């Protein structure tokens, strides 16, 4: 009998749905003892968000500053797991505060120590640098990262900004104004994610994760946009400056967050289209580096 742990944090329910769909093959196997653990905060973040709370989460999110969590059940802490499926969201280009808080906890160190881990993210579209940060935290917990799945909103970058913001602030997943596509990871992608679970289960039963990631990639688990990688890296540099300025000036926090709000609006609607055009122009000159970059980010 193999012990498998599903860890997730979900506000809207989307990531929980992803977790339960990927877990279907494990649930259907008589050889698997499956446990679900939802990360819970002592002081939960609001959902739906309001504008103030949404932007107020920025500095701590990006700087990966942990907050207090409710304890993990003793039953989980006292079980040695053969595999952990670790589901996370991206907040401000970093793993969400609840996820960072868990990975930096003593409980995570105990659970993940010397344990195979597969990361599964559900995000708008930019997850690359967040995954790099997850890798660092998993390494610090002595976990063995053996696979990764990145599910994203497939619509265009600017369209998804509109639909996701509407969802986060209304709490209702619907077609904005009746004409925009549904926000978030598509229901089709969520329902079909059990195919990734089949691949994961097969590797676990064979006690061999060597070929797991290539098989997941071949099944469509990780798709890379070189444009979004460029935006992600550039935005991380900018967010580093903004988050440190705000964090070190708590007396002016509210005012600085308002300025950051304006900057973010301009960056999304004015700067990112220019970056996209430049990317298209220079794309043929960067084919070799893009190919190398894509292979790296599709791996673990």
N, C-alpha and C positions, 0 to 999 in steps of 0.2 A: 504493500500500500504506500503510495506516494502522497506526501503532504504538500499542498499548494496554497499559497496565500495571495489573495487579491487585495491590493491596497489602492484606495482612491479618495479623492476629495471632489465633491461636486455640489455646486450651488444650484444650477438650473436643472440638474438631472441628466444632462447630456453625457457627461463622463461616466456616470453610473450605468447608463444605458449601454455605452460602449463596453464597459467592463463586463457587464452581464452577458452581452452578445459574444464577446471573445471567449468568455468562460464556458459557453454551451458545450463544447466537446469535452471539457473537463467534468462538467456536471453529469454528462451522459456516460462517463467511464466508471466502471465499478472498481477500478484500481486506484482511483484518486479520492483523497480526503480533502475537500475544498473548503477554505475559510475565507470569508469576506471581512475586511476591516475598513470602515469609513473614518478617515481622519476628521476629528471634531475639535473645534476651538473652544477655549474657556469663554471667550468673548467673540461670538460669530460676526462675520462681516454681513452687511445687509444685502438682501436680494429681494426685489430689484434694488439696484444701486440708486443713490441720488448723486447729483453732480459733485457735491462737496466731498462725500465719502469716497467716490470713485477716484478723484484726483489726489485725495489725501493719502491713498494707499500707495502712491507712486514711489516716494523715496525709499520706504521700507521694503517694497517689492523688489525694486531694482538692486538695492544694496544687500538684499537677502538677509534682512534682520529678522530673527525669529520672534514668535509670540507664543504665549502659553497655550498648550493643548490639553485636552482631556486624556487621562491615562489610557494606555493600551491594555486590554484585558489580560489578566495573568495567564489565561489559557493559551493565548497567542505567544506571549513572552516565553512560556515554558515549552513551546513546541519547536522542534528543529524542522524547518521547511526545506523541501527538495527544490522548490522553485518559487519565486515571488514575481507576480505580475504587478508592476508599479505604474499606476495611471496618474497623469498630472496635467494641469492646465498651465498656460503661459500668461503671466501678468506683467505688462511693461517689459517684455523681452527677457524676462527671468521666470524661473519656476515660481508658482504662486506662493504667497506667504505661508499658507498652511503646509504646503509641500516642503519648502525650505525648512520650516520649523520642525517638521517630522524628521527630515534627513539629518538635521543637526542635533537630534535628541539622543540620549543614552539608549532609549528604547529601540530606536532604529539601528544603532550600532549592534545591539544584541540580536535583533531579528535578522539583519542583513549580513552579519559577519560570515565570510566564507560561504556565501549562498548565491546561486545563479539568479540573476535578476533580468527581467525583460521590461523595458520602459515602453509605455504607450501614452502618447500625448494626443489631446484633442484641442486644437487651437484654430484661430482665425486663419493665419497662413504663415506667420514667422515664428519658427520653433527652433531653428538651427543653433543659435547662441544659447538659448535656454537649455538645450540638450547638452551642450558643451559644459554648462555649469552643473547640470545633473551628473555628468560623468565625474566631475571633481568631487562632488559630495558622496557619490557612491564609492569612489576610490578611498575616501577618508573613512568610510564605514566598512572598508575591507570587503565590499560586495564584488561579485563577479558579473559584470555586464555582458550578457550573451546575446541580446537581441533588442531591436527597437522597431516600433511601429509609430508612424506620424500621420494622424488623420487630420485633415484640414477642410476649411470651407473652400469649395472649388471655384466660386465665382470670382470676378475680378477684384483687385486690391481695393479700389475706391468704393465699389459697390458694397463690398463686405464691411467696410467701415460704417456705412450708413445703416446696414441691416443689423450688425452686431450691437452698435450703440443703442439702437432702438430696442433691441431685445434686453440688453443689460439694464436699461432705464425703465422699461415697462414691465419686465418680468414675463412677458408673453411672447412665445415663439410663433410669429405670424408673418404673413406677407405685408410689409410696410406699405401703406397707402393702396394696398391691393394689387400693386404692380411689381414690387421688388421681389426677388426670390427669397425663400425662407432662409433665415440666418443659421450659421453654424454648419457643422458636419452634416451632410445630407443623410436622410433617413435610410436611403439605399446603401450608402457606405457603412452606416452603423449596423444595419441588419446583415450585411454580407461580411462583416468583420469576423464572423465565426470561422471563416476559412483560415485566418491567421491563427486562431486557437487550435485548429486541426494540426497545423504545422508545428506549433509549440508543443502540443501533446505528444506528437510523434517523436520529437527530439528528446523529450523528457522520458518517455518509455524506453527509448534506446540508450538513455544515459549518455547522450552525445549531442552537444550543442555546437559543434564545430561548423556545421553547414547550415545552422539555423538562420542566420542573417541573410546569406545569399538566397535562401529559399523564400524568406519573407519579402525580400526585394523583388524577386521574380514574380511574386504574387501581388505586387503593387503596394506593399506596405510603406515604402518611403519614396517619395518623388521630390526631386530637387529643382527649384527655380533659381538659376544663377542670379537673376535680377533681385529676387527677395533675399538671397544670401548677402548681396552687396548692401542692400538697404538695412538689413539686420545688423551687419557689422558697423556700418556708418552710424546708425541710430544708437548702438551701444556706446560708442565713443561720446556722442552728444549727451545721452542719458547719464553717463558717468559724471559729467560736469554738472548737469542740472541737479541730480540727486544729492551730490555732495554739497552744493551751494545751499540747497533747501535744508538738508539735514544739519548743517553747521550754523544755520541762522533761524533757529526755532521761533524767535520773537517775531520775525517777519514771514513765518511759514505760510500763512493764509495769502498774503499779498504775492509772495513768490510763486505759489501754486497757481494763482490766477494768471500771472505772466506766463508760466509754463503752459497753461491751458491754451493761451493765445498762440504761443510758439508752436505747440503741437498741431493746432488747426492749420497754421500756415505751412508747416512742414509737410503735412499730409496732402494738402490741396494745391500747394504751389511748388514745393521743392521736389516731392516724389515724382510728379510727372516729368520734370526736367531730368531727374536722375534716370528715369525709364528711357527717355529719348537718347540720352548719352550712352546708356547701356546698349541699346540697339545699334547705335553707330559703331561702337567699339567691339561689339560681340565677335565679329570675324577675326579680330586680332587677338582674342583671348581664348580661342577654342581649346588649346592645349591645357591651359591652366584651369579652365572651367571643367574639362573632363576629369582632371586629377582631383579637383575640389569636389565634384559630384561623387566620385568613387569613395572619397574619404567620409563625406557626410552620410552616405548610404550605409556605411559600415558602423561598427561599434568600437 
